[in-house]
Amino acid sequence: MKAALLQLNVGDDPAANLVQTSALLGAAVDAGAQFVLSPEVTNCISTRRDRQQEVLQDEASDITLAGLRAQAAARGIWLLIGSLAVKTDDADGRFANRQFLIGPDGDIRARYDKIHMFDVQIGEGETYRESAGYRPGTRAVVADMPGFRLGMATCYDMRFGHLSRALVQAGAQVLVYPSAFSPVTGAAHWHSLLRARAIESGAWVLAPAQTGTHPATSGSQRSTYGHSLVVDPWGDVVVDAGAEPGFSVFDLDISKVTDARRRIPALENAREFDGP
Ligand SMILES: O=C(O)CNC(=O)[C@H](CS)NC(=O)CCC(=O)C(=O)O
């Protein structure tokens, strides 16, 4: 199956972001992609909670979800929306950071709410507290596509190897990590973490990413690392999209999962143990 990662530079205006995403999606499909993946928070990046409250909706009214579902149906493709920030019934008014798998009929086939919240102090004044704005998910999700099973995880989730292990033990052959990674931690950890997840799992790792300095009509601008990555089940980097927005088409060959797991049967060799 031919697949494509979209690398986006979204701002805090969902309508403008949808125009950007739609154009790249169309170009990727024209280039032959039957499965397209977009990054974390495809609908909006903002450092301001009040701006998010103003421009974002719940799932039923989200313009990005409606627009992209219609395009998936019109073009007959599978679409993984890396995530949307959507309003929930959370008592504290927090959003969900929710992935959607859309089928070629435009129907929602699976949803996943990001489990691990990026609550960190990287240093030099750079602090993130994702759990202030987002309600974490509590359930790991796999979903079936034609010929393979997808394991869904988002961005910071890639640092928690027991989540990817649970997904591959549930049959996942393709792990997705749509992201909006910080530039500092991206330079330090991005490639190593994603290659490790692919190698220890014998699985494809697909990580569409946000990139660059994100335009903001209000509040401070945020920057992300880019470098959307495809790692094959042996750990080789097949796509590194660099810093510019765009799309990258690649061949998602599931037989490579079987090959990698035959050479290193780590899933079969795994053992239960006592202690420490
Ligand atoms: O804030 C939003 O609107 C959406 N959420 C994100 O962009 C999240 C939390 S700030 N980003 C990450 O998890 C980056 C993780 C990362 O950079 C690392 O693990 O090093």
py3Dmol code that shows the C-alpha trace and the ligand (Angstrom):
import py3Dmol

protein = """\
ATOM      1  CA  MET A   1       0.000   0.000   0.000  1.00  0.00           C
ATOM      2  CA  LYS A   2       1.241   3.464  -0.874  1.00  0.00           C
ATOM      3  CA  ALA A   3       1.021   5.821   2.099  1.00  0.00           C
ATOM      4  CA  ALA A   4       1.934   9.445   2.787  1.00  0.00           C
ATOM      5  CA  LEU A   5       2.837  11.552   5.796  1.00  0.00           C
ATOM      6  CA  LEU A   6       1.724  15.189   5.856  1.00  0.00           C
ATOM      7  CA  GLN A   7       4.115  17.617   7.555  1.00  0.00           C
ATOM      8  CA  LEU A   8       2.200  20.721   8.646  1.00  0.00           C
ATOM      9  CA  ASN A   9       2.815  24.210   9.978  1.00  0.00           C
ATOM     10  CA  VAL A  10      -0.610  25.027  11.421  1.00  0.00           C
ATOM     11  CA  GLY A  11      -1.540  28.163  13.326  1.00  0.00           C
ATOM     12  CA  ASP A  12      -4.428  29.119  15.589  1.00  0.00           C
ATOM     13  CA  ASP A  13      -7.044  29.544  12.840  1.00  0.00           C
ATOM     14  CA  PRO A  14      -8.699  26.158  12.159  1.00  0.00           C
ATOM     15  CA  ALA A  15     -10.255  27.295   8.848  1.00  0.00           C
ATOM     16  CA  ALA A  16      -6.873  28.378   7.452  1.00  0.00           C
ATOM     17  CA  ASN A  17      -5.283  25.183   8.763  1.00  0.00           C
ATOM     18  CA  LEU A  18      -7.905  23.093   6.970  1.00  0.00           C
ATOM     19  CA  VAL A  19      -7.028  24.811   3.678  1.00  0.00           C
ATOM     20  CA  GLN A  20      -3.344  23.907   4.158  1.00  0.00           C
ATOM     21  CA  THR A  21      -4.087  20.323   5.168  1.00  0.00           C
ATOM     22  CA  SER A  22      -6.550  19.782   2.317  1.00  0.00           C
ATOM     23  CA  ALA A  23      -4.081  21.028  -0.302  1.00  0.00           C
ATOM     24  CA  LEU A  24      -1.339  18.686   0.909  1.00  0.00           C
ATOM     25  CA  LEU A  25      -3.772  15.774   1.244  1.00  0.00           C
ATOM     26  CA  GLY A  26      -4.907  16.305  -2.352  1.00  0.00           C
ATOM     27  CA  ALA A  27      -1.335  16.433  -3.608  1.00  0.00           C
ATOM     28  CA  ALA A  28      -0.424  13.259  -1.705  1.00  0.00           C
ATOM     29  CA  VAL A  29      -3.403  11.385  -3.151  1.00  0.00           C
ATOM     30  CA  ASP A  30      -2.572  12.644  -6.661  1.00  0.00           C
ATOM     31  CA  ALA A  31       0.905  11.191  -6.077  1.00  0.00           C
ATOM     32  CA  GLY A  32      -0.690   7.774  -5.408  1.00  0.00           C
ATOM     33  CA  ALA A  33      -1.217   7.614  -1.640  1.00  0.00           C
ATOM     34  CA  GLN A  34      -4.100   5.386  -0.481  1.00  0.00           C
ATOM     35  CA  PHE A  35      -3.428   6.043   3.209  1.00  0.00           C
ATOM     36  CA  VAL A  36      -2.615   9.558   4.438  1.00  0.00           C
ATOM     37  CA  LEU A  37      -1.505  10.512   7.964  1.00  0.00           C
ATOM     38  CA  SER A  38      -1.549  14.003   9.501  1.00  0.00           C
ATOM     39  CA  PRO A  39       0.254  15.219  12.662  1.00  0.00           C
ATOM     40  CA  GLU A  40      -0.880  15.886  16.221  1.00  0.00           C
ATOM     41  CA  VAL A  41      -3.278  18.842  16.614  1.00  0.00           C
ATOM     42  CA  THR A  42      -4.018  19.121  12.893  1.00  0.00           C
ATOM     43  CA  ASN A  43      -6.830  21.600  13.649  1.00  0.00           C
ATOM     44  CA  CYS A  44      -5.047  24.196  15.816  1.00  0.00           C
ATOM     45  CA  ILE A  45      -1.827  25.082  17.625  1.00  0.00           C
ATOM     46  CA  SER A  46      -2.115  27.867  20.156  1.00  0.00           C
ATOM     47  CA  THR A  47      -0.340  28.712  23.381  1.00  0.00           C
ATOM     48  CA  ARG A  48      -3.522  30.396  24.643  1.00  0.00           C
ATOM     49  CA  ARG A  49      -6.264  28.485  26.366  1.00  0.00           C
ATOM     50  CA  ASP A  50      -8.828  31.261  25.766  1.00  0.00           C
ATOM     51  CA  ARG A  51      -8.079  31.220  22.031  1.00  0.00           C
ATOM     52  CA  GLN A  52      -8.593  27.446  21.938  1.00  0.00           C
ATOM     53  CA  GLN A  53     -11.886  27.798  23.832  1.00  0.00           C
ATOM     54  CA  GLU A  54     -12.993  30.377  21.274  1.00  0.00           C
ATOM     55  CA  VAL A  55     -12.086  28.622  18.015  1.00  0.00           C
ATOM     56  CA  LEU A  56     -12.367  24.914  18.859  1.00  0.00           C
ATOM     57  CA  GLN A  57     -15.522  22.786  19.038  1.00  0.00           C
ATOM     58  CA  ASP A  58     -16.629  19.411  20.248  1.00  0.00           C
ATOM     59  CA  GLU A  59     -16.283  16.428  17.945  1.00  0.00           C
ATOM     60  CA  ALA A  60     -19.759  16.835  16.419  1.00  0.00           C
ATOM     61  CA  SER A  61     -19.077  20.429  15.286  1.00  0.00           C
ATOM     62  CA  ASP A  62     -15.372  20.307  14.446  1.00  0.00           C
ATOM     63  CA  ILE A  63     -14.859  21.702  10.921  1.00  0.00           C
ATOM     64  CA  THR A  64     -11.561  19.860  10.442  1.00  0.00           C
ATOM     65  CA  LEU A  65     -13.109  16.492  11.210  1.00  0.00           C
ATOM     66  CA  ALA A  66     -16.089  17.134   8.914  1.00  0.00           C
ATOM     67  CA  GLY A  67     -13.914  18.529   6.113  1.00  0.00           C
ATOM     68  CA  LEU A  68     -11.332  15.755   6.181  1.00  0.00           C
ATOM     69  CA  ARG A  69     -13.959  12.995   6.456  1.00  0.00           C
ATOM     70  CA  ALA A  70     -15.607  14.376   3.309  1.00  0.00           C
ATOM     71  CA  GLN A  71     -12.281  14.405   1.478  1.00  0.00           C
ATOM     72  CA  ALA A  72     -11.414  10.860   2.535  1.00  0.00           C
ATOM     73  CA  ALA A  73     -14.783   9.733   1.167  1.00  0.00           C
ATOM     74  CA  ALA A  74     -14.500  11.762  -2.056  1.00  0.00           C
ATOM     75  CA  ARG A  75     -11.065  10.324  -2.775  1.00  0.00           C
ATOM     76  CA  GLY A  76     -11.694   6.850  -1.342  1.00  0.00           C
ATOM     77  CA  ILE A  77      -8.636   6.807   0.917  1.00  0.00           C
ATOM     78  CA  TRP A  78      -7.819   5.840   4.490  1.00  0.00           C
ATOM     79  CA  LEU A  79      -6.946   8.821   6.669  1.00  0.00           C
ATOM     80  CA  LEU A  80      -5.345   8.958  10.098  1.00  0.00           C
ATOM     81  CA  ILE A  81      -5.990  12.385  11.590  1.00  0.00           C
ATOM     82  CA  GLY A  82      -2.997  12.557  13.928  1.00  0.00           C
ATOM     83  CA  SER A  83      -5.102  14.383  16.394  1.00  0.00           C
ATOM     84  CA  LEU A  84      -7.676  17.091  16.875  1.00  0.00           C
ATOM     85  CA  ALA A  85      -8.101  19.184  19.983  1.00  0.00           C
ATOM     86  CA  VAL A  86     -11.812  18.739  20.759  1.00  0.00           C
ATOM     87  CA  LYS A  87     -14.008  19.967  23.577  1.00  0.00           C
ATOM     88  CA  THR A  88     -15.233  17.341  26.050  1.00  0.00           C
ATOM     89  CA  ASP A  89     -17.543  17.131  29.031  1.00  0.00           C
ATOM     90  CA  ASP A  90     -14.515  17.340  31.362  1.00  0.00           C
ATOM     91  CA  ALA A  91     -15.422  19.114  34.609  1.00  0.00           C
ATOM     92  CA  ASP A  92     -12.354  21.350  34.265  1.00  0.00           C
ATOM     93  CA  GLY A  93     -13.178  22.269  30.651  1.00  0.00           C
ATOM     94  CA  ARG A  94     -10.206  20.420  29.243  1.00  0.00           C
ATOM     95  CA  PHE A  95      -9.958  19.240  25.635  1.00  0.00           C
ATOM     96  CA  ALA A  96      -9.240  15.736  24.398  1.00  0.00           C
ATOM     97  CA  ASN A  97      -6.141  15.256  22.231  1.00  0.00           C
ATOM     98  CA  ARG A  98      -7.914  12.716  19.980  1.00  0.00           C
ATOM     99  CA  GLN A  99      -6.785  10.691  16.960  1.00  0.00           C
ATOM    100  CA  PHE A 100      -9.300   9.558  14.338  1.00  0.00           C
ATOM    101  CA  LEU A 101      -8.956   6.763  11.814  1.00  0.00           C
ATOM    102  CA  ILE A 102     -11.240   7.482   8.843  1.00  0.00           C
ATOM    103  CA  GLY A 103     -12.199   4.809   6.322  1.00  0.00           C
ATOM    104  CA  PRO A 104     -12.528   5.306   2.528  1.00  0.00           C
ATOM    105  CA  ASP A 105     -16.286   5.787   3.022  1.00  0.00           C
ATOM    106  CA  GLY A 106     -15.615   8.724   5.356  1.00  0.00           C
ATOM    107  CA  ASP A 107     -16.751   6.834   8.458  1.00  0.00           C
ATOM    108  CA  ILE A 108     -14.859   7.057  11.753  1.00  0.00           C
ATOM    109  CA  ARG A 109     -13.307   3.616  12.297  1.00  0.00           C
ATOM    110  CA  ALA A 110     -11.373   4.311  15.520  1.00  0.00           C
ATOM    111  CA  ARG A 111     -10.630   7.014  18.079  1.00  0.00           C
ATOM    112  CA  TYR A 112      -7.721   7.307  20.476  1.00  0.00           C
ATOM    113  CA  ASP A 113      -7.255   9.900  23.246  1.00  0.00           C
ATOM    114  CA  LYS A 114      -3.568  10.580  24.010  1.00  0.00           C
ATOM    115  CA  ILE A 115      -2.691   8.879  27.301  1.00  0.00           C
ATOM    116  CA  HIS A 116       0.601  10.470  28.402  1.00  0.00           C
ATOM    117  CA  MET A 117       0.539  14.221  29.019  1.00  0.00           C
ATOM    118  CA  PHE A 118       3.661  16.287  28.278  1.00  0.00           C
ATOM    119  CA  ASP A 119       4.147  17.852  31.730  1.00  0.00           C
ATOM    120  CA  VAL A 120       7.850  18.722  31.696  1.00  0.00           C
ATOM    121  CA  GLN A 121      10.428  21.373  32.462  1.00  0.00           C
ATOM    122  CA  ILE A 122      13.056  21.002  29.787  1.00  0.00           C
ATOM    123  CA  GLY A 123      15.196  23.828  31.183  1.00  0.00           C
ATOM    124  CA  GLU A 124      16.055  27.381  30.158  1.00  0.00           C
ATOM    125  CA  GLY A 125      12.504  28.448  31.014  1.00  0.00           C
ATOM    126  CA  GLU A 126      10.890  26.008  28.622  1.00  0.00           C
ATOM    127  CA  THR A 127       7.920  24.454  30.416  1.00  0.00           C
ATOM    128  CA  TYR A 128       4.958  22.470  29.080  1.00  0.00           C
ATOM    129  CA  ARG A 129       1.906  21.437  31.064  1.00  0.00           C
ATOM    130  CA  GLU A 130      -0.318  19.587  28.655  1.00  0.00           C
ATOM    131  CA  SER A 131      -2.541  18.175  31.403  1.00  0.00           C
ATOM    132  CA  ALA A 132      -3.744  21.705  32.251  1.00  0.00           C
ATOM    133  CA  GLY A 133      -5.444  21.948  28.857  1.00  0.00           C
ATOM    134  CA  TYR A 134      -6.089  18.310  27.968  1.00  0.00           C
ATOM    135  CA  ARG A 135      -7.807  15.414  29.722  1.00  0.00           C
ATOM    136  CA  PRO A 136      -5.666  12.293  29.288  1.00  0.00           C
ATOM    137  CA  GLY A 137      -7.074   9.140  27.728  1.00  0.00           C
ATOM    138  CA  THR A 138      -7.162   5.882  29.666  1.00  0.00           C
ATOM    139  CA  ARG A 139      -7.445   3.255  26.933  1.00  0.00           C
ATOM    140  CA  ALA A 140      -4.943   1.864  24.404  1.00  0.00           C
ATOM    141  CA  VAL A 141      -6.391   1.311  20.921  1.00  0.00           C
ATOM    142  CA  VAL A 142      -5.615  -0.904  17.919  1.00  0.00           C
ATOM    143  CA  ALA A 143      -7.587  -0.727  14.674  1.00  0.00           C
ATOM    144  CA  ASP A 144      -7.768  -2.953  11.602  1.00  0.00           C
ATOM    145  CA  MET A 145      -6.981  -1.726   8.111  1.00  0.00           C
ATOM    146  CA  PRO A 146      -6.850  -3.846   4.943  1.00  0.00           C
ATOM    147  CA  GLY A 147      -4.022  -6.344   5.514  1.00  0.00           C
ATOM    148  CA  PHE A 148      -2.669  -5.041   8.790  1.00  0.00           C
ATOM    149  CA  ARG A 149      -3.401  -3.805  12.299  1.00  0.00           C
ATOM    150  CA  LEU A 150      -2.591  -0.286  13.464  1.00  0.00           C
ATOM    151  CA  GLY A 151      -1.476   0.656  16.992  1.00  0.00           C
ATOM    152  CA  MET A 152      -2.402   4.218  17.934  1.00  0.00           C
ATOM    153  CA  ALA A 153      -0.188   6.473  20.061  1.00  0.00           C
ATOM    154  CA  THR A 154       0.544  10.195  20.065  1.00  0.00           C
ATOM    155  CA  CYS A 155       3.772  12.172  20.392  1.00  0.00           C
ATOM    156  CA  TYR A 156       4.994  11.982  24.029  1.00  0.00           C
ATOM    157  CA  ASP A 157       3.477   8.455  24.195  1.00  0.00           C
ATOM    158  CA  MET A 158       6.560   7.319  22.226  1.00  0.00           C
ATOM    159  CA  ARG A 159       8.628   7.556  25.424  1.00  0.00           C
ATOM    160  CA  PHE A 160       6.579   4.822  27.117  1.00  0.00           C
ATOM    161  CA  GLY A 161       7.776   1.511  25.749  1.00  0.00           C
ATOM    162  CA  HIS A 162       5.199  -0.494  27.675  1.00  0.00           C
ATOM    163  CA  LEU A 163       2.452   1.174  25.610  1.00  0.00           C
ATOM    164  CA  SER A 164       3.968   0.141  22.269  1.00  0.00           C
ATOM    165  CA  ARG A 165       4.623  -3.345  23.702  1.00  0.00           C
ATOM    166  CA  ALA A 166       0.948  -3.639  24.654  1.00  0.00           C
ATOM    167  CA  LEU A 167      -0.057  -2.515  21.150  1.00  0.00           C
ATOM    168  CA  VAL A 168       2.171  -5.050  19.360  1.00  0.00           C
ATOM    169  CA  GLN A 169       1.090  -7.794  21.755  1.00  0.00           C
ATOM    170  CA  ALA A 170      -2.454  -6.938  20.656  1.00  0.00           C
ATOM    171  CA  GLY A 171      -1.367  -7.556  17.063  1.00  0.00           C
ATOM    172  CA  ALA A 172      -0.249  -4.147  15.806  1.00  0.00           C
ATOM    173  CA  GLN A 173       2.177  -4.248  12.860  1.00  0.00           C
ATOM    174  CA  VAL A 174       2.159  -0.502  12.258  1.00  0.00           C
ATOM    175  CA  LEU A 175       2.635   2.009  15.092  1.00  0.00           C
ATOM    176  CA  VAL A 176       1.663   5.637  14.543  1.00  0.00           C
ATOM    177  CA  TYR A 177       3.136   8.553  16.523  1.00  0.00           C
ATOM    178  CA  PRO A 178       1.702  11.769  15.094  1.00  0.00           C
ATOM    179  CA  SER A 179       3.557  14.566  16.856  1.00  0.00           C
ATOM    180  CA  ALA A 180       4.164  18.218  17.659  1.00  0.00           C
ATOM    181  CA  PHE A 181       7.612  17.698  19.184  1.00  0.00           C
ATOM    182  CA  SER A 182       9.651  20.380  20.903  1.00  0.00           C
ATOM    183  CA  PRO A 183      12.747  21.500  18.969  1.00  0.00           C
ATOM    184  CA  VAL A 184      15.104  20.857  21.911  1.00  0.00           C
ATOM    185  CA  THR A 185      13.906  17.332  22.728  1.00  0.00           C
ATOM    186  CA  GLY A 186      13.491  16.592  19.043  1.00  0.00           C
ATOM    187  CA  ALA A 187      17.157  17.241  18.315  1.00  0.00           C
ATOM    188  CA  ALA A 188      18.124  15.127  21.330  1.00  0.00           C
ATOM    189  CA  HIS A 189      15.691  12.180  21.200  1.00  0.00           C
ATOM    190  CA  TRP A 190      13.298  12.026  18.206  1.00  0.00           C
ATOM    191  CA  HIS A 191      15.161   9.699  15.860  1.00  0.00           C
ATOM    192  CA  SER A 192      16.460   7.414  18.626  1.00  0.00           C
ATOM    193  CA  LEU A 193      13.073   6.938  20.290  1.00  0.00           C
ATOM    194  CA  LEU A 194      11.233   6.204  17.052  1.00  0.00           C
ATOM    195  CA  ARG A 195      13.915   3.816  15.789  1.00  0.00           C
ATOM    196  CA  ALA A 196      13.901   2.001  19.147  1.00  0.00           C
ATOM    197  CA  ARG A 197      10.111   1.549  19.027  1.00  0.00           C
ATOM    198  CA  ALA A 198      10.382   0.110  15.490  1.00  0.00           C
ATOM    199  CA  ILE A 199      13.280  -2.213  16.298  1.00  0.00           C
ATOM    200  CA  GLU A 200      11.963  -3.632  19.578  1.00  0.00           C
ATOM    201  CA  SER A 201       8.513  -4.123  17.996  1.00  0.00           C
ATOM    202  CA  GLY A 202       9.503  -5.342  14.529  1.00  0.00           C
ATOM    203  CA  ALA A 203       6.874  -2.870  13.361  1.00  0.00           C
ATOM    204  CA  TRP A 204       6.557   0.062  10.996  1.00  0.00           C
ATOM    205  CA  VAL A 205       6.706   3.403  12.804  1.00  0.00           C
ATOM    206  CA  LEU A 206       4.923   6.315  11.129  1.00  0.00           C
ATOM    207  CA  ALA A 207       5.393   9.743  12.690  1.00  0.00           C
ATOM    208  CA  PRO A 208       3.862  12.705  10.826  1.00  0.00           C
ATOM    209  CA  ALA A 209       4.924  15.939  12.535  1.00  0.00           C
ATOM    210  CA  GLN A 210       4.207  19.604  12.957  1.00  0.00           C
ATOM    211  CA  THR A 211       7.106  21.827  11.938  1.00  0.00           C
ATOM    212  CA  GLY A 212       8.482  25.344  12.200  1.00  0.00           C
ATOM    213  CA  THR A 213       7.271  28.475  13.944  1.00  0.00           C
ATOM    214  CA  HIS A 214       3.488  28.348  14.210  1.00  0.00           C
ATOM    215  CA  PRO A 215       1.603  31.528  13.227  1.00  0.00           C
ATOM    216  CA  ALA A 216      -0.459  33.005  16.086  1.00  0.00           C
ATOM    217  CA  THR A 217      -3.061  35.764  15.901  1.00  0.00           C
ATOM    218  CA  SER A 218      -2.695  36.125  19.673  1.00  0.00           C
ATOM    219  CA  GLY A 219      -0.284  34.911  22.317  1.00  0.00           C
ATOM    220  CA  SER A 220       3.280  33.744  21.893  1.00  0.00           C
ATOM    221  CA  GLN A 221       4.381  31.635  18.963  1.00  0.00           C
ATOM    222  CA  ARG A 222       5.328  28.031  19.469  1.00  0.00           C
ATOM    223  CA  SER A 223       7.923  26.125  17.433  1.00  0.00           C
ATOM    224  CA  THR A 224       8.099  22.427  16.648  1.00  0.00           C
ATOM    225  CA  TYR A 225      10.817  20.096  15.409  1.00  0.00           C
ATOM    226  CA  GLY A 226       9.448  18.700  12.123  1.00  0.00           C
ATOM    227  CA  HIS A 227      11.400  15.746  10.664  1.00  0.00           C
ATOM    228  CA  SER A 228       8.331  13.587  10.012  1.00  0.00           C
ATOM    229  CA  LEU A 229       9.741  10.082  10.090  1.00  0.00           C
ATOM    230  CA  VAL A 230       9.034   6.655   8.633  1.00  0.00           C
ATOM    231  CA  VAL A 231      11.047   3.812  10.168  1.00  0.00           C
ATOM    232  CA  ASP A 232      10.771   0.314   8.716  1.00  0.00           C
ATOM    233  CA  PRO A 233      10.487  -2.784  10.969  1.00  0.00           C
ATOM    234  CA  TRP A 234      14.256  -3.374  10.805  1.00  0.00           C
ATOM    235  CA  GLY A 235      14.920   0.154  12.084  1.00  0.00           C
ATOM    236  CA  ASP A 236      15.985   1.828   8.858  1.00  0.00           C
ATOM    237  CA  VAL A 237      14.792   5.393   8.327  1.00  0.00           C
ATOM    238  CA  VAL A 238      12.819   5.367   5.072  1.00  0.00           C
ATOM    239  CA  VAL A 239      11.574   8.981   5.202  1.00  0.00           C
ATOM    240  CA  ASP A 240      12.906  12.035   7.036  1.00  0.00           C
ATOM    241  CA  ALA A 241      10.914  15.048   5.888  1.00  0.00           C
ATOM    242  CA  GLY A 242      13.345  17.682   7.200  1.00  0.00           C
ATOM    243  CA  ALA A 243      12.036  21.086   8.249  1.00  0.00           C
ATOM    244  CA  GLU A 244       9.660  22.246   5.487  1.00  0.00           C
ATOM    245  CA  PRO A 245       5.903  21.591   5.314  1.00  0.00           C
ATOM    246  CA  GLY A 246       4.943  19.099   2.606  1.00  0.00           C
ATOM    247  CA  PHE A 247       4.129  15.441   2.064  1.00  0.00           C
ATOM    248  CA  SER A 248       6.202  12.268   1.729  1.00  0.00           C
ATOM    249  CA  VAL A 249       4.964   9.187  -0.132  1.00  0.00           C
ATOM    250  CA  PHE A 250       6.384   5.753   0.700  1.00  0.00           C
ATOM    251  CA  ASP A 251       5.596   2.060   0.216  1.00  0.00           C
ATOM    252  CA  LEU A 252       4.080   0.516   3.354  1.00  0.00           C
ATOM    253  CA  ASP A 253       5.084  -3.111   2.767  1.00  0.00           C
ATOM    254  CA  ILE A 254       3.720  -5.310   5.576  1.00  0.00           C
ATOM    255  CA  SER A 255       5.864  -8.316   4.533  1.00  0.00           C
ATOM    256  CA  LYS A 256       8.788  -6.415   6.073  1.00  0.00           C
ATOM    257  CA  VAL A 257       7.174  -6.966   9.488  1.00  0.00           C
ATOM    258  CA  THR A 258       7.280 -10.737   8.980  1.00  0.00           C
ATOM    259  CA  ASP A 259      10.907 -10.534   7.762  1.00  0.00           C
ATOM    260  CA  ALA A 260      12.097  -8.460  10.735  1.00  0.00           C
ATOM    261  CA  ARG A 261      10.291 -10.659  13.263  1.00  0.00           C
ATOM    262  CA  ARG A 262      11.727 -13.814  11.661  1.00  0.00           C
ATOM    263  CA  ARG A 263      15.257 -12.454  12.029  1.00  0.00           C
ATOM    264  CA  ILE A 264      14.749 -11.154  15.594  1.00  0.00           C
ATOM    265  CA  PRO A 265      11.806 -12.965  17.232  1.00  0.00           C
ATOM    266  CA  ALA A 266      11.843 -10.659  20.262  1.00  0.00           C
ATOM    267  CA  LEU A 267       8.095 -10.932  20.766  1.00  0.00           C
ATOM    268  CA  GLU A 268       8.301 -14.742  20.927  1.00  0.00           C
ATOM    269  CA  ASN A 269      11.443 -14.690  23.057  1.00  0.00           C
ATOM    270  CA  ALA A 270       9.962 -12.307  25.620  1.00  0.00           C
ATOM    271  CA  ARG A 271       9.546 -13.929  29.042  1.00  0.00           C
ATOM    272  CA  GLU A 272       7.613 -13.314  32.193  1.00  0.00           C
ATOM    273  CA  PHE A 273       9.883 -12.732  35.175  1.00  0.00           C
ATOM    274  CA  ASP A 274       9.784 -12.198  38.929  1.00  0.00           C
ATOM    275  CA  GLY A 275      11.002  -9.145  40.805  1.00  0.00           C
ATOM    276  CA  PRO A 276      13.115  -7.100  40.896  1.00  0.00           C
TER     277      PRO A 276
END
"""
ligand_1 = """\
20
LIG
O -0.364 21.462 23.065
C -1.164 21.050 22.196
O -2.058 21.767 21.706
C -1.057 19.656 21.718
N -0.105 18.888 22.449
C 1.199 18.874 22.166
O 1.670 19.504 21.239
C 2.056 18.026 23.057
C 2.048 18.654 24.427
S 2.762 20.296 24.508
N 3.400 17.878 22.596
C 4.145 16.842 22.974
O 3.677 15.871 23.580
C 5.629 16.909 22.608
C 6.446 15.831 23.287
C 7.894 16.120 23.191
O 8.343 17.092 22.617
C 8.830 15.185 23.863
O 8.418 14.072 24.267
O 10.012 15.526 23.967
"""
view = py3Dmol.view(width=600, height=400)
view.addModel(protein, "pdb")
view.setStyle({"model": 0}, {"cartoon": {"style": "trace"}})
view.addModel(ligand_1, "xyz")
view.setStyle({"model": 1}, {"stick": {}})
view.zoomTo()
view.show()
